[in-house]
Amino acid sequence: MATTTTGADIKGYPGLVHLMGHRRGMPQFKRFTELNARNLQIIQAELLQLEMQLDAFNTLNQALPDAECKRYNDDVATLMSSNTAIDIRAKLKEYNSALLDQIKLNKAAAPRLYDLRLLQKWIYSPNDGAGFLSAVEAKPYQNDNVEDLVVLTQMADYDIFTAFITENVIPWIFEKTYHRLKVTFGLRLFGLDESDHPGMAGLSTGGLRRKYKHERDQHLSCNKSRDT
């Protein structure tokens, strides 16, 4: 009997491609803004050189006898058959195409923070990507480089308000509630009154642990003194 492979069973690049192909917001790629700009600068410089050559060619034509000069200036076929003109035609096509592509690319949306974090989590989770991207291949998805990412698809029903609630409010509520429960449970564990320890709510997990230990030691010390 044939077995069905789920997305969770696929590892490495096939797993990453499966995730990007089946979930909107996950197809995130580097737009290479700097590299594209460098390419445009190179083609632009080449065109400027060709333009200078064409101007020099036209200047030389003006120095020819009138009949010869008129033939060059009036005959389009002669003008466009020069090697410089042919090179300019090909280079302009390359330049215009790259320029228009860059304009479109710059208008493309960046991934939402929520989707970016989900993708990063998948890449580095031991149960999913297990950090298979390494060295230079991992750079696009590292926090220092994510500003250059572009997303190919977005969730259609994911509006700004929903994004704000999901990415900011819910994590904030969870963090505050979870922390509050830790404080309450820790104080009650040692029979302490929350109103007598207002500073506990602002402590980190490590701070809570140290504070609990201090309160516990004091609590045990007081009980021992009463017993003696």
N, C-alpha and C positions, 0 to 999 in steps of 0.2 A: 504494500500500500504506500502510495506517495505521501510524503509529509509536506505540510505547508509551512513555509518560512515566514515568520512575522518580522516586523521592523526591528523589534528588540533583539532578534537573533542575529542580525546582520552587523558586522563590525567593520572598522576601518573606513576607507573611502566609499565602498558600496553602502555602508550604513548611513554615512553622512548624506550621500546622494539620495537615498531612500527617504530620509527625513526631509530634505529640501523639496523633494518631489511630491510629498504627501501632506505637507503642512504649510499653509500660507504664513508668510512672515519669516520663514526659515531660509529661503534662498538668498543668502547674503554674500556679496562678493566685493573684493577690493576694486575701486574704480581707477586706481593708479593716476590720481590727479597730477602729481608731480612728474611722473614719467610721460604722461600724455602731453603735458605742457612742454616738456623737453623735446618731444618729438615734433610738436608744432613749431618750436623755435628753430629746430634743425631744417625743416622743410621751408620755413619762411626765409632763413638765411640762404638756402639754395636758390630760391626764387629771386631773391634780391640780386644774387650774383648773375643769374640768367638775364634779369631785367637790365642790368648794367651792360652785359654783353650785347643785348639787342639794341640798346641806345647807342653803343659804340658802332655797331653795324650800320645803324641809320645815319650816324654822323659821317661815316666813310662814304655812304651812298651820296650824300649831299655834295661831296667833293668831286664826284664824277662829272664828266661832261654832261651837258643838259639832256641830251637824248638818252644817254645811259641812265642818268638819274631818274628821268621820267619813267623809263621802263620798269625800274625797280619799285618806284613809289606807286605806280598805277596798276601794276600786275599783282593781283592778290596771290596768285599761284606761286609767283616768284618769291614774294615776301614770306609766305607760309611754308615754303619748301626748304628753307634754311634749317640747318641742324639745330640752331638755337631756338627757333620758333617751335620745332617739333618737341624739343626738350621742355620748353615752357608749357606747352599744351598738356603733356603727361604729368608734369610736376604740379600744375594748377589743379588738375583733377584729383590728384592725391591729397593736396593741401585742403581743397574745399571739402572733400569727403571727411577728412580727419577733423576739420574745424566744425562741421555740422554735427558729427558724432559727439564731439566734446560738448557742444551746446546742449544736446539731448541728455548726455550723461550728467551734466551739472544740474539739470532740472529734475533728475531722478531722486526719489525719496531715500532718506537714510532709514535704517531699521529702527523701530521703536525700542526703547530701552528694555522693555519687558521681553520682546522677542530675542533681542541680543543676549540677554542673560540666560534665556532658555537654551539658546544655541551653545553658548559657552559652557553651560552646565552639562549638556549632552556630550560635548567634546571631551571634557575632563572627568566625567563621571565614570567610576570603575565598572559600572554595569552597562554603559553605553559605548562612548568613543574611547574611554580609558586612556585619554591623552595621546592617541595615535599620531596626531599632528605634532611634529617636533621641529626644532630649529627654525629655519626660514619659513617653512610651511605654516607654522603656527602664528606668525607675526600679524597677519590681517585681523585675527580675532583676539589679540591681546589688547588690554585696556588702553595702552599708549597709542594704538593705531586704529581704533574702531571708528574714528571720525572720517576715515576714508572709505567706509563701507557703504554700499548701496544695496537696497533690497529690491528684488524683482517682483514680488507679489505681496500684497497686504490683505489683511482680513477685512472684507467689505463691511461687516457689521460692527467694526471696532471704531467707534467715534471717540472724539477727544475726551468727553466726560467719562466714558467707560475706561479709557486708557488711564485717566488720572486716578480713578477709583482703584483699578486693578494694580497699577504700578506704584501708587503712593499711599493711598488711604488704608487699604487692606493690610499691606505689610506693616504700616505704622500701628494700626490697631492690634495686630497680632503680637508685635514686639512689646507694646505697652501692656497688653493683657497678660501675656506670658510672663513678663517680668513682675507684674503685680501679683500674680499667682505664686511665683517663687518667693516673693517677700512675705506674703500672707502665710503661706505654708510653713516657711522657715520660722517665723515668729511664733506661730501657734504650736509648732513642734516643741518649742521650749517653754510654752506657757507664758509668752510675753504679750503685752498689750501694744497694738500698733500705734495708738495715740502717744505712747511714751517714746516711740522710736521713729519720728517723722523723716529722718534723714536716710532711712534704709531704702526708700523707693528710688533714690537717685544713684544707687550703687550698681556697679557692674557685677557680673556673675562671680568673678574672683573676689570683689569687694564684699559681696554678700556672704561668701563662704568664710572669709576672715572675720566678718562681723558676727556671723552666727557662732563661730568658734569662741570668740571673745565673750559673747553674751552667755553661751553655754557654760563656759568656765566660771563666769561670775555667778551664774545661777547655781551651779554645783557647789561653789565655794560658800555661798550663803546658806544653802541647805546643810552643808557640813558643819557650819558654825552654829546653826540652830540645834543640831543634833548633839553637839558637845556642850 
